[in-house]
């Protein structure tokens, strides 16, 4: 969970997770902004198997040219299974 905001209005911003630099397409969500510099909420989740040495990243993609800011980020990682 978090918020994303853009320096310009009417932007299309994608947010998702990546494992070892590879975007997990099933985690990707799209946020459309109406007003500049206003935080818009998003939530992403995915079940991603990881092993020692793997890393997870949050990626943000803006299809336009204005600056994007992520805020109020809340990350929860939980082990499932033994």
JOTAQUI-V556578 format. One line per field, one symbol per residue. ss: DSSP state (h for helix, s for strand, l for the rest). phi: phi as a letter, one per 30 degrees, with the letter a starting at -180 (. if undefined). burial: # if it has 24 or more other C-alpha atoms within 12 Angstrom, else .. A space follows every 50 residues. Layout:
ss=???
phi=???
burial=???
This chain:
ss=lssssslllllssssssssllsslhhhlsssslllllllsssllllllll lllllssssssslllllsssslllllllllll
phi=.lbbbbdbdhccbcbacbchicdcedcdbcccccbdhcdcdbbbaacbdb bejdbcbccbbcdccddbbcbhdbcbbbdcjd
burial=.#####....########....##..#.#####.....########.#.. .....#.#####.....###............
